[in-house]
């Protein structure tokens, strides 16, 4: 009887010890804090667009982020991507290409680069933003009923791109980062996903 009681006591102690050991799981990983510090124009060409030759001016942007790791252990930034919008028009998808090791309770800074050509912007506008462009054209035509020639959605596509190229250095319009995610992993297979949704319009 005493031997049986000793066995039960040993099993109980083992179970209690196992319950006290922390398990590596997604719930045990605190989400890192991702902040957008700035959107910087690193290079810009004078606006031109020649669809016949497939050429156009280029804007090189860098979205600068800070990432703070609140965990007691280091984590990896596995990937970071988002959709880039000028005003409320989708223009491109940007991705950070690389993998970063972020020490425990430290902050790192990364630059995500993206090149936007006038030709690509025009194609994206016409393919993915047709309804918004048509709404712009309809609003203009309604406000100018006596105009000799009505505006088309294609005309507003070109006008928008021209305006973006000539005013982006002064941040005359809002820039949005939408529908994005930063994915982090830690030893033991733990994983955390941080949504990327920012507006940048310092002026």
PyMOL commands that set and color helices and strands:
alter all, ss='L'
color gray80, all
select helices_A, chain A and resi 2-20+26-28+118-128+130-143+153-170
alter helices_A, ss='H'
color red, helices_A
select strands_A, chain A and resi 33-44+49-50+55-56+58-68+75-86+89-96+100-102+107-117+175-186+190-200
alter strands_A, ss='S'
color yellow, strands_A
deselect
rebuild
show_as cartoon
